[in-house]
Amino acid sequence: MSVSGISSSSLFDLLGEETTGQSQKQQLQKEIQQLGKDLSAGNLSAAQADFATLQKDAPPASAA
């Protein structure tokens, strides 16, 4: 199984500084990195938990 990389830095560029504080951005970045590690390791149950945490902690998407 192949997993494509997700650039967390580009995600935060989309979120912008006004949307999230620096500490929240750092926390989200750690969560994204952990999700990537769990996916790469094939640990799907942990990846699902990571994704659920990201959904809970991420700021709401703005309608554009």
All heavy atoms as an XYZ file, in Angstrom:
461
protein
N       0.848     -1.181      0.000
C       0.000      0.000      0.000
C       0.889      1.238      0.000
O       1.859      1.315      0.719
C      -0.888     -0.018      1.237
C      -1.798      1.177      1.315
S      -3.083      0.932      2.554
C      -2.505      2.036      3.817
N       0.534      2.181     -0.793
C       1.298      3.410     -0.923
C       0.533      4.571     -0.299
O      -0.676      4.674     -0.465
C       1.553      3.695     -2.403
O       2.020      4.988     -2.573
N       1.252      5.413      0.426
C       0.641      6.581      1.052
C       1.325      7.826      0.513
O       2.541      7.933      0.568
C       0.795      6.529      2.592
C       0.232      7.776      3.222
C       0.126      5.292      3.157
N       0.550      8.735     -0.024
C       1.111      9.987     -0.527
C       1.375     10.923      0.631
O       0.636     10.928      1.612
C       0.140     10.658     -1.487
O      -0.074      9.855     -2.611
N       2.414     11.703      0.530
C       2.753     12.655      1.580
C       1.811     13.843      1.588
O       1.302     14.260      0.559
N       1.567     14.342      2.766
C       0.746     15.542      2.932
C       1.658     16.626      3.477
O       2.318     16.422      4.493
C      -0.417     15.304      3.921
C      -1.326     14.199      3.419
C      -1.195     16.593      4.154
C      -2.366     13.769      4.412
N       1.707     17.726      2.823
C       2.537     18.818      3.283
C       1.766     19.638      4.308
O       0.843     20.373      3.979
C       2.958     19.700      2.116
O       3.619     20.842      2.591
N       2.139     19.476      5.576
C       1.438     20.225      6.613
C       1.740     21.717      6.509
O       0.899     22.541      6.845
C       1.801     19.698      7.999
O       3.190     19.763      8.211
N       2.920     22.063      5.992
C       3.230     23.489      5.872
C       2.323     24.165      4.851
O       1.889     25.290      5.055
C       4.700     23.699      5.511
O       4.991     23.089      4.282
N       2.002     23.473      3.751
C       1.107     24.083      2.771
C      -0.312     24.170      3.313
O      -1.051     25.096      2.992
C       1.134     23.328      1.445
O       0.700     22.004      1.613
N      -0.705     23.216      4.144
C      -2.017     23.282      4.789
C      -2.105     24.540      5.647
O      -3.099     25.256      5.617
C      -2.254     22.039      5.648
C      -3.502     22.037      6.509
C      -4.761     22.064      5.645
C      -3.516     20.841      7.427
N      -1.044     24.834      6.380
C      -1.063     26.006      7.245
C      -0.981     27.299      6.459
O      -1.486     28.321      6.901
C       0.048     25.920      8.289
C      -0.200     24.804      9.257
C       0.645     23.729      9.334
C      -1.322     24.816     10.071
C       0.393     22.689     10.203
C      -1.581     23.782     10.941
C      -0.723     22.708     11.015
N      -0.372     27.248      5.272
C      -0.399     28.421      4.401
C      -1.833     28.729      3.994
O      -2.237     29.887      3.927
C       0.451     28.207      3.152
C       1.939     28.183      3.456
O       2.336     28.685      4.530
O       2.693     27.658      2.626
N      -2.616     27.686      3.747
C      -4.021     27.881      3.391
C      -4.832     28.414      4.566
O      -5.733     29.226      4.402
C      -4.637     26.565      2.901
C      -4.111     26.030      1.581
C      -4.676     24.644      1.301
C      -4.462     26.980      0.450
N      -4.513     27.936      5.774
C      -5.252     28.379      6.956
C      -4.974     29.847      7.258
O      -5.864     30.575      7.666
C      -4.881     27.535      8.181
C      -5.357     26.093      8.171
C      -4.780     25.349      9.370
C      -6.856     26.005      8.171
N      -3.734     30.262      7.068
C      -3.374     31.656      7.301
C      -3.173     31.959      8.771
O      -3.677     31.269      9.648
N      -2.409     32.982      9.033
C      -2.105     33.389     10.404
C      -3.335     33.857     11.163
O      -3.461     33.632     12.349
C      -1.052     34.516     10.411
C       0.329     34.051     10.092
C       0.929     33.142     11.140
O       0.617     33.327     12.337
O       1.683     32.239     10.773
N      -4.262     34.533     10.475
C      -5.419     35.086     11.171
C      -6.394     34.005     11.630
O      -7.203     34.225     12.509
C      -6.150     36.110     10.302
C      -6.853     35.543      9.081
C      -5.930     35.234      7.906
O      -4.742     35.576      7.950
O      -6.408     34.621      6.945
N      -6.311     32.815     11.045
C      -7.243     31.747     11.368
C      -6.820     30.988     12.618
O      -7.650     30.621     13.436
C      -7.359     30.754     10.198
O      -7.660     31.495      9.022
C      -8.445     29.738     10.439
N      -5.540     30.739     12.754
C      -5.056     29.940     13.874
C      -3.905     30.636     14.566
O      -3.112     31.320     13.941
C      -4.568     28.556     13.391
O      -3.556     28.760     12.427
C      -5.693     27.737     12.815
N      -3.801     30.445     15.872
C      -2.667     30.958     16.620
C      -1.459     30.064     16.387
O      -1.577     28.939     15.913
N      -0.286     30.560     16.725
C       0.954     29.810     16.494
C       0.958     28.491     17.250
O       1.332     27.466     16.697
C       2.159     30.675     16.894
C       3.486     30.083     16.497
C       3.677     29.971     14.995
O       3.112     30.734     14.230
N       4.457     29.004     14.566
N       0.522     28.471     18.505
C       0.541     27.227     19.270
C      -0.452     26.216     18.706
O      -0.179     25.016     18.678
C       0.252     27.488     20.743
O      -1.040     28.020     20.914
N      -1.600     26.682     18.234
C      -2.570     25.772     17.625
C      -2.005     25.205     16.323
O      -2.173     24.031     16.031
C      -3.897     26.468     17.374
C      -4.968     25.516     16.857
C      -6.295     26.194     16.586
O      -6.367     27.427     16.543
N      -7.336     25.420     16.394
N      -1.313     26.030     15.559
C      -0.699     25.556     14.319
C       0.335     24.486     14.617
O       0.387     23.467     13.931
C      -0.044     26.716     13.567
C      -1.042     27.605     12.853
C      -0.386     28.807     12.226
C       0.587     28.459     11.148
N       1.062     29.637     10.396
N       1.132     24.688     15.657
C       2.143     23.706     16.014
C       1.501     22.396     16.460
O       1.974     21.315     16.099
C       3.056     24.258     17.107
C       3.965     25.372     16.623
C       4.730     26.035     17.746
O       4.380     25.907     18.920
N       5.779     26.757     17.394
N       0.422     22.479     17.226
C      -0.275     21.278     17.673
C      -0.868     20.527     16.485
O      -0.739     19.305     16.388
C      -1.377     21.638     18.680
C      -2.152     20.438     19.194
C      -1.287     19.453     19.953
O      -0.336     19.841     20.622
N      -1.601     18.193     19.857
N      -1.496     21.249     15.570
C      -2.068     20.601     14.386
C      -0.982     19.963     13.528
O      -1.164     18.874     12.980
C      -2.886     21.600     13.571
C      -4.198     22.074     14.195
C      -4.792     23.210     13.374
C      -5.182     20.924     14.323
N       0.153     20.630     13.422
C       1.254     20.099     12.629
C       1.746     18.785     13.236
O       1.996     17.817     12.518
C       2.386     21.109     12.539
C       3.421     20.765     11.494
C       4.327     21.937     11.166
O       4.442     22.885     11.937
N       4.968     21.883     10.025
N       1.848     18.716     14.567
C       2.264     17.478     15.234
C       1.249     16.367     14.979
O       1.620     15.211     14.755
C       2.417     17.708     16.743
C       3.623     18.514     17.115
C       3.679     18.724     18.616
C       4.825     19.648     18.991
N       4.866     19.903     20.445
N      -0.031     16.708     15.030
C      -1.071     15.715     14.803
C      -1.034     15.187     13.368
O      -1.216     13.986     13.134
C      -2.444     16.302     15.130
C      -2.630     16.570     16.610
C      -3.902     17.339     16.939
O      -4.716     17.606     16.040
O      -4.073     17.694     18.121
N      -0.778     16.069     12.400
C      -0.676     15.662     11.000
C       0.536     14.749     10.809
O       0.458     13.733     10.106
C      -0.607     16.885     10.077
C      -1.949     17.613     10.079
C      -0.207     16.484      8.659
C      -1.916     18.974      9.422
N       1.656     15.100     11.444
C       2.851     14.268     11.331
C       2.605     12.885     11.940
O       3.026     11.865     11.375
C       4.037     14.950     12.006
C       4.527     16.156     11.234
C       5.551     16.982     12.000
O       5.704     16.836     13.208
N       6.235     17.865     11.292
N       1.903     12.828     13.067
C       1.596     11.544     13.689
C       0.679     10.716     12.801
O       0.858      9.506     12.655
C       0.963     11.751     15.065
C       0.742     10.451     15.827
C       2.040      9.707     16.079
O       3.025     10.273     16.540
N       2.060      8.416     15.777
N      -0.297     11.365     12.180
C      -1.187     10.673     11.245
C      -0.376     10.060     10.108
O      -0.566      8.898      9.742
C      -2.238     11.642     10.696
C      -3.141     11.124      9.574
C      -3.953      9.914     10.024
C      -4.060     12.237      9.088
N       0.558     10.818      9.554
C       1.408     10.315      8.481
C       2.242      9.125      8.920
O       2.383      8.140      8.177
N       2.795      9.184     10.129
C       3.596      8.071     10.647
C       2.746      6.815     10.804
O       3.166      5.718     10.440
C       4.217      8.440     11.997
C       5.335      9.450     11.905
C       5.846      9.818     13.290
C       6.868     10.932     13.231
N       7.310     11.341     14.582
N       1.549      6.979     11.354
C       0.680      5.820     11.562
C       0.222      5.226     10.234
O       0.142      4.005     10.090
C      -0.522      6.197     12.431
C      -0.119      6.439     13.888
O       0.902      5.866     14.347
O      -0.820      7.206     14.579
N      -0.069      6.084      9.252
C      -0.443      5.584      7.928
C       0.721      4.844      7.276
O       0.545      3.773      6.694
C      -0.913      6.726      7.029
C      -2.300      7.298      7.334
C      -2.534      8.554      6.510
C      -3.385      6.263      7.060
N       1.908      5.399      7.372
C       3.091      4.772      6.775
C       3.390      3.425      7.421
O       3.848      2.501      6.755
C       4.312      5.688      6.923
O       4.136      6.856      6.161
N       3.119      3.324      8.725
C       3.374      2.081      9.452
C       2.255      1.061      9.244
O       2.374     -0.084      9.678
C       3.542      2.378     10.940
N       1.164      1.485      8.599
C       0.046      0.584      8.390
C      -0.830      0.414      9.612
O      -1.630     -0.514      9.696
N      -0.692      1.314     10.566
C      -1.471      1.250     11.806
C      -2.772      2.023     11.596
O      -2.893      3.189     11.957
C      -0.647      1.833     12.960
C      -1.286      1.586     14.302
O      -2.453      1.204     14.390
N      -0.517      1.819     15.361
N      -3.755      1.344     10.999
C      -4.976      2.027     10.587
C      -5.844      2.464     11.760
O      -6.477      3.520     11.700
C      -5.777      1.144      9.635
C      -5.058      0.809      8.323
C      -5.952     -0.037      7.431
C      -4.635      2.073      7.598
N      -5.876      1.691     12.838
C      -6.701      2.092     13.978
C      -6.155      3.367     14.620
O      -6.917      4.264     14.984
C      -6.819      0.966     15.005
O      -5.542      0.602     15.498
N      -4.833      3.467     14.722
C      -4.234      4.687     15.261
C      -4.437      5.853     14.299
O      -4.685      6.987     14.729
C      -2.748      4.481     15.542
N      -4.343      5.583     12.990
C      -4.551      6.635     11.994
C      -5.979      7.170     12.063
O      -6.203      8.377     11.933
C      -4.236      6.118     10.595
N      -6.941      6.275     12.268
C      -8.330      6.723     12.408
C      -8.494      7.609     13.636
O      -9.186      8.628     13.581
C      -9.270      5.513     12.495
C      -9.459      4.814     11.181
C     -10.308      3.563     11.305
O     -10.210      2.829     12.286
N     -11.138      3.323     10.310
N      -7.844      7.239     14.726
C      -7.913      8.049     15.944
C      -7.236      9.408     15.713
O      -7.744     10.443     16.156
C      -7.253      7.311     17.107
N      -6.102      9.398     15.012
C      -5.406     10.650     14.685
C      -6.296     11.563     13.850
O      -6.376     12.770     14.085
C      -4.104     10.375     13.911
C      -3.087      9.582     14.710
O      -3.149      9.589     15.954
O      -2.225      8.953     14.067
N      -6.963     10.978     12.862
C      -7.824     11.764     11.982
C      -9.000     12.349     12.760
O      -9.370     13.512     12.556
C      -8.317     10.905     10.818
C      -9.082     11.685      9.793
C      -8.430     12.554      8.941
C     -10.455     11.561      9.687
C      -9.130     13.285      7.992
C     -11.173     12.290      8.744
C     -10.503     13.152      7.903
N      -9.568     11.574     13.660
C     -10.678     12.069     14.485
C     -10.218     13.239     15.357
O     -10.946     14.231     15.513
C     -11.234     10.945     15.351
N      -9.016     13.140     15.881
C      -8.459     14.227     16.680
C      -8.263     15.475     15.828
O      -8.579     16.586     16.260
C      -7.113     13.802     17.316
O      -7.342     12.674     18.147
C      -6.515     14.927     18.140
N      -7.761     15.302     14.620
C      -7.564     16.438     13.707
C      -8.895     17.108     13.389
O      -8.992     18.344     13.360
C      -6.911     15.976     12.409
C      -5.404     15.911     12.408
C      -4.908     15.205     11.164
C      -4.822     17.296     12.501
N      -9.937     16.306     13.129
C     -11.236     16.883     12.824
C     -11.762     17.705     13.993
O     -12.376     18.754     13.804
C     -12.231     15.779     12.482
C     -12.028     15.180     11.120
C     -13.059     14.119     10.811
O     -13.273     13.208     11.596
N     -13.686     14.246      9.658
N     -11.504     17.235     15.204
C     -11.972     17.923     16.398
C     -11.192     19.230     16.628
O     -11.773     20.252     16.984
C     -11.819     17.005     17.610
C     -12.192     17.614     18.943
C     -12.048     16.627     20.081
C     -10.641     16.172     20.316
N      -9.783     17.077     21.046
N      -9.888     19.170     16.407
C      -9.018     20.308     16.752
C      -8.860     21.340     15.650
O      -8.492     22.483     15.923
C      -7.613     19.794     17.133
C      -7.624     19.000     18.428
O      -8.641     19.076     19.162
O      -6.635     18.303     18.703
N      -9.117     20.961     14.401
C      -8.916     21.897     13.287
C      -9.952     23.003     13.296
O     -11.111     22.785     13.664
C      -8.969     21.128     11.966
N      -9.539     24.195     12.889
C     -10.527     25.290     12.790
C     -11.508     24.998     11.667
O     -11.192     24.272     10.726
C      -9.664     26.509     12.463
C      -8.425     25.955     11.862
C      -8.210     24.599     12.479
N     -12.704     25.524     11.777
C     -13.696     25.279     10.714
C     -13.225     25.867      9.381
O     -12.576     26.909      9.347
C     -14.961     25.984     11.214
C     -14.482     26.948     12.249
C     -13.203     26.402     12.814
N     -13.554     25.173      8.308
C     -13.188     25.653      6.977
C     -14.049     26.853      6.619
O     -15.234     26.906      6.931
C     -13.400     24.542      5.955
N     -13.432     27.829      5.992
C     -14.185     29.003      5.574
C     -14.805     28.746      4.212
O     -14.205     28.102      3.360
C     -13.279     30.225      5.516
O     -12.239     30.005      4.590
N     -16.000     29.228      4.013
C     -16.659     29.064      2.721
C     -16.125     30.094      1.754
O     -16.177     31.295      2.005
C     -18.170     29.226      2.896
N     -15.575     29.603      0.651
C     -14.997     30.541     -0.328
C     -15.720     30.471     -1.639
O     -16.227     29.508     -2.049
C     -13.508     30.224     -0.527
